[in-house]
Amino acid sequence: MSKKFLKGKVALITGAGSGFGREMAVAFASQGASLVLNDINLEGINETRDIVLNSYNVDILLAEADISKEEQVDMMRKNVFQKFENVFLLVNNAGIRGGSSTLKTKTKDYERVMDVNVKGAWNVTKSFYRKMTKQKFSPVAGKIINITSCAGTECGLNPFIGMYSVSKAALIAFTKLWALELGPNNITVNAICPGIFLTPIYNNDPDFIREWIKLRNIKLPIDKIGEASQVADVALFLASPASDYITGQNIILDGGMTISINKL
Ligand SMILES: NC(=O)c1ccc[n+]([C@@H]2O[C@H](COP(=O)([O-])OP(=O)(O)OC[C@H]3O[C@@H](n4cnc5c(N)ncnc54)[C@H](O)[C@@H]3O)[C@@H](O)[C@H]2O)c1
């Protein structure tokens, strides 16, 4: 049997206490990764750790930190490198919903969404990339995966969640900029861009999601709500050697939603 491809490698996942973050933790552990589970919700990451350890015997560090706060992120980095020697995979997954029409959004709501979805990912990447560039893994020294959203793409921009759209468009831009900036250091940077998935961000409620889809007149060519494990499958591909030559891409995972506008 071939060796697990994440053995000896550490995966740091922000927002690992729930939804996609939890599924990705299980997926990376299945390939032997050690894990750093970050969240502001300690109970959530405790549960994720228990779920992972139920199936896989891997090293896990719980890192309770608010990624929007630079000093908490820097403290997290110190704790991580006291325990581990590398962060091969950095997954900027933590994010929050937010907003209404952009011009009616209050400053405090703008700041709340942008602080987590944009500044949070920037804080974490800024804090960890230097060490990642010095890692001796070959041919790729490290990989960054951002979890964006179709709401941040040209076809998916949505005035009903306007500030969320703005934040995810910025994260897509960061993905491409970091790919340019870190490519010479053998670090790949890609994004997974989900459509509509059943997770706590949608209250884990398929009826609520269906209502929202109807209200927004959204058409899904593959008429199914996505499952978090499908995001984890793509994350595992991006974490694997099979994707080593891919960088700067925003991989859309939406059942065809964004190509269907005005066509169905
Ligand atoms: N579920 C979907 O349909 C969908 C679609 C597109 C994009 N996304 C994106 O996927 C990512 C994960 O979302 P999810 O659906 O799993 O939602 P979720 O609410 O289940 O998970 C998000 C996690 O992030 C954590 N978090 C929030 N603020 C934080 C902070 N400041 N610091 C650290 N952790 C923080 C939360 O506590 C939570 O555990 C988000 O970025 C979201 O925008 C989700």
The ligand as a MOL file (V3000), in Angstrom:
LIG
                    3D

  0  0  0     0  0            999 V3000
M  V30 BEGIN CTAB
M  V30 COUNTS 44 48 0 0 0
M  V30 BEGIN ATOM
M  V30 1 N -21.9840 26.3960 3.7670 0
M  V30 2 C -21.9970 26.9540 2.5860 0
M  V30 3 O -22.9140 26.7700 1.7740 0
M  V30 4 C -20.8430 27.8290 2.1590 0
M  V30 5 C -20.8330 28.2830 0.8350 0
M  V30 6 C -19.7790 29.0550 0.3960 0
M  V30 7 C -18.7320 29.3510 1.2550 0
M  V30 8 N -18.7620 28.9180 2.5420 0 CHG=1
M  V30 9 C -17.6030 29.2710 3.3790 0
M  V30 10 O -17.0600 28.1120 3.9590 0
M  V30 11 C -16.3760 28.4430 5.1700 0
M  V30 12 C -16.8210 27.4950 6.2710 0
M  V30 13 O -18.2000 27.6770 6.4620 0
M  V30 14 P -19.1850 26.5600 7.0240 0
M  V30 15 O -20.3300 26.5140 6.0860 0
M  V30 16 O -18.4480 25.3310 7.3720 0 CHG=-1
M  V30 17 O -19.7070 27.3560 8.3010 0
M  V30 18 P -19.6230 27.0750 9.8670 0
M  V30 19 O -20.3400 28.2050 10.4960 0
M  V30 20 O -20.0710 25.6840 10.1300 0
M  V30 21 O -18.0570 27.1420 10.1830 0
M  V30 22 C -17.3400 28.3260 10.3420 0
M  V30 23 C -16.4520 28.1980 11.5720 0
M  V30 24 O -15.6440 29.3790 11.6460 0
M  V30 25 C -15.5400 29.7370 13.0200 0
M  V30 26 N -15.2020 31.1570 13.1510 0
M  V30 27 C -16.0070 32.2190 12.9400 0
M  V30 28 N -15.3530 33.3700 13.2100 0
M  V30 29 C -14.0930 33.0160 13.5850 0
M  V30 30 C -12.9460 33.7600 13.9940 0
M  V30 31 N -12.9840 35.0920 14.0730 0
M  V30 32 N -11.8240 33.0880 14.2990 0
M  V30 33 C -11.7790 31.7220 14.2330 0
M  V30 34 N -12.8480 30.9790 13.8740 0
M  V30 35 C -13.9870 31.6220 13.5550 0
M  V30 36 C -16.9130 29.4200 13.5930 0
M  V30 37 O -16.8890 29.3350 15.0080 0
M  V30 38 C -17.2470 28.1070 12.8960 0
M  V30 39 O -16.8220 27.0030 13.6580 0
M  V30 40 C -16.7200 29.9180 5.4450 0
M  V30 41 O -15.6460 30.7330 5.0450 0
M  V30 42 C -17.9330 30.1660 4.5660 0
M  V30 43 O -18.0500 31.5170 4.1980 0
M  V30 44 C -19.7980 28.1680 3.0180 0
M  V30 END ATOM
M  V30 BEGIN BOND
M  V30 1 1 1 2
M  V30 2 2 2 3
M  V30 3 1 2 4
M  V30 4 1 4 5
M  V30 5 2 4 44
M  V30 6 2 5 6
M  V30 7 1 6 7
M  V30 8 2 7 8
M  V30 9 1 8 9
M  V30 10 1 8 44
M  V30 11 1 9 10
M  V30 12 1 9 42
M  V30 13 1 10 11
M  V30 14 1 11 12
M  V30 15 1 11 40
M  V30 16 1 12 13
M  V30 17 1 13 14
M  V30 18 2 14 15
M  V30 19 1 14 16
M  V30 20 1 14 17
M  V30 21 1 17 18
M  V30 22 2 18 19
M  V30 23 1 18 20
M  V30 24 1 18 21
M  V30 25 1 21 22
M  V30 26 1 22 23
M  V30 27 1 23 24
M  V30 28 1 23 38
M  V30 29 1 24 25
M  V30 30 1 25 26
M  V30 31 1 25 36
M  V30 32 1 26 27
M  V30 33 1 26 35
M  V30 34 2 27 28
M  V30 35 1 28 29
M  V30 36 1 29 30
M  V30 37 2 29 35
M  V30 38 1 30 31
M  V30 39 2 30 32
M  V30 40 1 32 33
M  V30 41 2 33 34
M  V30 42 1 34 35
M  V30 43 1 36 37
M  V30 44 1 36 38
M  V30 45 1 38 39
M  V30 46 1 40 41
M  V30 47 1 40 42
M  V30 48 1 42 43
M  V30 END BOND
M  V30 END CTAB
M  END
